[in-house]
Amino acid sequence: MSWIDRVRKALPFVAKRETPDNLWHKCPSCGTMLFTREYEENQSVCPKCQHHGRIGPDARFDAIFDGGIYTPIATPAVREDPLKFRDSKKYSDRIKAARTKTGEQDALINASGRIEGFKAVVGVQDFAFMGGSMGLGVGAAFLAGVRAAIAEKCPYIIFTAAGGARMQEGILSLMQMPKTTVAIQQLHEAGLPYIVVMTDPTTGGVTASYAMLGDVQIAEPGALIGFAGQRVIESTIREKLPEGFQRAEYLLDHGMLDMVVHRHKLRSELARVIAYLCPGKQAA
């Protein structure tokens, strides 16, 4: 027995306190160590460099709706694993793991409530659910959100965050692109606005469909927005892309966005946009 072991047995040492693994959060942009609780209370925005972290539907709804009060809209049931797809593991197992991790049915969740008094239906894509990928479930949820907005005669606002179409559903995932486009047209025929807020990242088939069809295009600071990846584009055109390419600020400067809005100001800015697009509807 070593002398350290003998001392440990002889002296009444205080038991080591357990420290939670998630007590600290390291900002991926500036490297600042932040208390996780304070970081989350700041809507997952770094107080030093203002980097906007990714947040899920619950945190988004709490921040956007008045008083954090909202009514969830049920996610429609769809056929799961229609292609019986399997790569390194079964697609059905991936869905189960994503549901366990997020507590959600699929990558797009809708809720209705008020934004500074204005009625609105809001959809939020959760990147934590299989990269927010667009499949049958997302397409059905998008359509449900649009129909709820038409029924309540209010705007439909969507916060996009996705790596693109869900490859495990093959061509069926790509069919959600025209499906969501038709749904947006139905919203317009009802005389209601469609507002898009692009968050980090918004890419692939989502960008090529409903993310770029908003009456007003908004993005959070620093959000990655594009179709193909930067390395794919550079290898295709054999040129070095400009600094900040595919970031929200670059797209704003080149006319693809209407505004870039800090997360803390989004609720008031959305209320201002709704008031402008729906002049006949007064805030309650």
N, C-alpha and C positions, 0 to 999 in steps of 0.2 A: 504493500500500500504506500503510495507516495505521500509526501508531507502535506500536500494540498488537500488530499482526501482525509488525512487525519485531522487537519484544522477544521475542515468542513463539518466533520462529525462532532468535534469538540465544541464549536461555537454555534450559537443559535442564529444562523443567518436568516435575514428576512427573505421570504419567497419572492422570486422575480415576478414583477408585474407583467401581465400580458398586454401588449400594445396592438391595437387593431391594424391590420395590413393596409387599410384604406384611410388612415388618419391624415396622410399627406397626398397632395396632388402636384405633380411636376408639370409646369406649363410646357407644352411641346414646342412653343415658339421661342420664349426667352429663357426657359429653364428655371424660372423662379419656383421655389417650393411654397405651396399654399396649403393652408388648412382646408381639407376637403369640404367641411361644413360651410366655411366662409365662401369658398369657391362656388359651391352650389347655391348658396344664398344670393350670390352675385350673378345668378342665372348662367353659371359656367362660363363667365367672362373673366379673363385674367386682369386684375386691377392694375398691373404694371404695364403690360404691352397691349391690352385690349384684345388679345386673341380670343376668338369665339369658339368654344368647345362644342362638341355635339351633345344635344339633349334629346330626350325622348318625348313621347306624346304627353305624359302627365305633367312634366315640368313646363312644357310649351303651353298647354292649356291653362295651367295655373298663372302663367305670366301674361297671357293674352286676354283671357276673359275677365270681366269685371269681378273683383273679389275672389277670383279663382273658382267661380261658380259656373258649372256647365253640365249639360246632359249628354252622356255618351250615346252615340248612334251605333246600333248593333252592326257588327261586321257580317255580311251575308256568307252563308256556307257555300262552298264550291267543291267540286270534285278534286280530291287530293291525289297527288302523284299519278296523273292521268297516263303518263308514259311508262310507269314502273321504272323510273330512272335510277341508275346506280353508277357511282364512280368509285371513290375510295370507301364510301359508305352509302347506304340507301338514302334516297331523297326523303322518304317518310321519316327516317331517323333524324335527318337534319331539321325537318320541320318541328319535330317533337323537342329537339334540343333548343331551337330558337324560341319556342313557346315557353319552355321552362325558364330560359334566361331572361326573357322580356316580360312574361306574363300576358302577352298579347296574342290574338288569334293569327294575325298576319302583319305585314309591314306597313300598312296604311290604316290609321285609326281616325274616325270622325267624331266630332262633338258639336253641339249647338249651344249658343249662349249669347252674351252681349259684349260688345267692345265699345266702351265709353257710351253705353246706352243703345248702340245700334245692334240690331239682331244680325247674326252671322253664323254660318256653318263653316267650321274649320277642319281641314284634314291635315294630318301630320304623318309623314313617312318616318319610320324609325330605322336608322341605319344599323342599329344593333340587331335587327331581325334580318339575317342573311343579307346584310349590306343594303337593306331597303329595296331589294330587287323586285322588279315588276313582274307579277305572274297573274294567274286567274284571280287569286284573292285580292290583290291590289286593284285590278280592273273592276271587280265587283264592288269593292269598297268605294272607289272613286265614283262609280255610277250611283251608289247609295247616297253619297254625300251630295251629289248634284241634285238628285231627286228630293232630298230633304230640304235643300236650299230653295228649290222651286216650290215645294209645299209650304214653306214658311215665308216665301217671297222676300228672300234676303240674298246677299252675295255668298258665293262659295270661295273660300280662301284656302289655298293649299300651300303647305310648307314642304318642299321637296328635299329629299336626301336619298340618293340611290346610286348604286354602281351600274344600273342599267336593267336590262331584261333578265329574267331568271332562267338561266340556261337549262336547268333541270326540266323545264316545261317546253323547251323547244319552240316550235312555230306558234304554239298556243300563247306563249308569253308575248310574242311580237304582235299577235292579233289584238292585244290590249291597246296598242297605239291608235288604230282607227276607232276602236270602241270608245276610248276616252275622248277622242276628237269629236265624235258624234254627240257625246254627252255634253260637251262644252257648247256645241251648236244649239242643243236643246235649251241650255241655260240662257243663251243669247236670245233665242226666240221668245223666251219668257220675259225678256227685258231686264235681266239681272246680270250684274257684273261678275267676272271671274278674275280673281287676283292671285298672282303667284309670288311666293316668297322663296327664293332659292337659297338653300343652306349648304354647308359643306358636307359631302360633295354632291353635286348633281350632274350626272354623266349618262352616257349611253342612250338607250331607247327612251328613257324618261325625258332627257333633254330634247330628243328628236320628236317628242309628242307633246304631252300636256304641260311640260315645264316652260315651253316657249310660246304658249298660246294665250297668255294672260292679257287682259285689257290693260293691266298695269303690271310691269315686271320689276320686282324688288329683289334685292339680295342682301345678305348679311356681309359685313366686311370680311375680306380675305377668302370668301367661299370659292372653292374650286368648281368651275362650271364649264362643261364641254361635252363633246360627243366621244371622239377617240382620245386616247391618252397622248400625252406630249411626246413620249418616245416613239410612238407609232407614227405620229405626224412628221417628226423630224426624220425618221428613217424613210418615209415616203417621199417627202419633198427634198430631202438631203440638204436641209438648211437649218441653221440654229434659230430657234424661236426667240422672240423678244422676252426680256425679263418681265415676270408677272403675267405671262400669257395664260389665259384661261382663268385668271382670278377676277373676282367681282369688279374691282376697280378698273382693270383693263377693259372689261366688257362694257362698263359704263362709259368710258372714254371713247369707245368705238361704236356706240349707239345700240348695243344689244340689251341694255337695261335702262329703266327709267330712273332708278335711284338705288343707292346703297345706304342702308339704314342700320344704325347700331341697335343691338338687341334691346337695350333699355328704352329705346324710343319707338320701338315697333308698334306697340299698342296705340299710342297717340297718332302715329303716322297712318296706321291702317284706318283709324276712325276718321281722319281727315280725308282719306281717299274715298271711303264709303260715303261720307257726306257729299263729296263732289260728284260721285257717280250715281248716287241715289238722292237727288235733290228733293224729291217729293216725300221722302221718308225722314221723319224727325226722330231724334234720339229720345228714348223713353226717360 
